[in-house]
């Protein structure tokens, strides 16, 4: 409980803009960064800096176009 909010607070301290915090529709075993096609480099940098074990995955159409990267904290972070 509160893991997503803690991660968001830390990212915000480093200058990342957080558009919202919530629960994923399903559980993820591994922390996953979903990125827009033009934001792969940003996702790679975010993973390198904060989530080195994360999976990177191109977002499908359900990611808002104004959001570059969505972080889903997985069970591996518990």
C-alpha positions as CSV (number, residue, x, y, z in Angstrom):
1,X,0.0,0.0,0.0
2,X,1.4,3.4,-0.9
3,X,4.1,2.1,-3.1
4,X,3.0,3.9,-6.2
5,X,2.6,7.2,-4.3
6,X,6.1,6.8,-2.9
7,X,7.6,6.2,-6.3
8,X,5.7,9.2,-7.7
9,X,7.0,11.4,-4.9
10,X,10.6,10.4,-5.5
11,X,10.3,10.8,-9.3
12,X,8.7,14.3,-8.8
13,X,11.7,15.3,-6.6
14,X,13.9,14.6,-9.6
15,X,11.9,16.8,-11.9
16,X,9.6,14.3,-13.5
17,X,6.0,15.5,-14.1
18,X,3.5,13.1,-12.6
19,X,0.1,13.2,-14.2
20,X,-1.6,10.8,-11.8
21,X,-1.2,7.8,-9.5
22,X,-3.5,4.8,-9.3
23,X,-3.8,1.1,-9.4
24,X,-3.3,-1.0,-12.5
25,X,-6.1,-3.0,-13.9
26,X,-4.2,-6.2,-13.2
27,X,-1.1,-7.3,-11.3
28,X,2.3,-7.3,-13.0
29,X,5.0,-9.6,-11.9
30,X,7.7,-7.3,-13.1
31,X,7.8,-3.5,-13.0
32,X,6.9,-2.3,-16.5
33,X,7.5,1.0,-18.3
34,X,5.0,1.6,-21.1
35,X,6.2,4.2,-23.5
36,X,5.0,6.2,-26.6
37,X,6.9,5.3,-29.8
38,X,8.8,8.6,-29.7
39,X,9.6,8.3,-26.0
40,X,11.7,5.1,-26.0
41,X,14.9,6.9,-25.0
42,X,13.1,8.6,-22.1
43,X,11.8,5.2,-20.9
44,X,15.3,3.7,-21.2
45,X,16.7,6.6,-19.1
46,X,14.0,6.3,-16.5
47,X,14.7,2.6,-16.2
48,X,18.4,3.1,-16.0
49,X,18.0,5.7,-13.3
50,X,15.2,4.2,-11.1
51,X,14.0,0.9,-12.3
52,X,17.0,-1.1,-13.6
53,X,15.1,-4.5,-13.6
54,X,12.0,-3.1,-15.4
55,X,10.6,-4.3,-18.6
56,X,10.2,-1.7,-21.4
57,X,7.2,-2.1,-23.6
58,X,5.8,0.0,-26.4
59,X,2.4,1.3,-25.4
60,X,-0.7,0.3,-27.2
61,X,-3.5,2.7,-28.1
62,X,-4.8,3.0,-24.5
63,X,-2.0,5.3,-23.3
64,X,-2.9,8.9,-23.4
65,X,-1.0,10.7,-26.2
66,X,0.3,13.4,-23.8
67,X,1.9,10.9,-21.5
68,X,5.3,9.7,-22.6
69,X,5.9,6.9,-20.1
70,X,3.7,5.1,-17.7
71,X,5.3,3.2,-14.8
72,X,3.5,0.1,-13.5
73,X,5.1,-1.1,-10.3
74,X,5.3,-4.9,-10.3
75,X,5.4,-7.5,-7.6
76,X,9.2,-7.5,-8.0
77,X,9.2,-4.2,-6.1
78,X,7.4,-5.5,-3.1
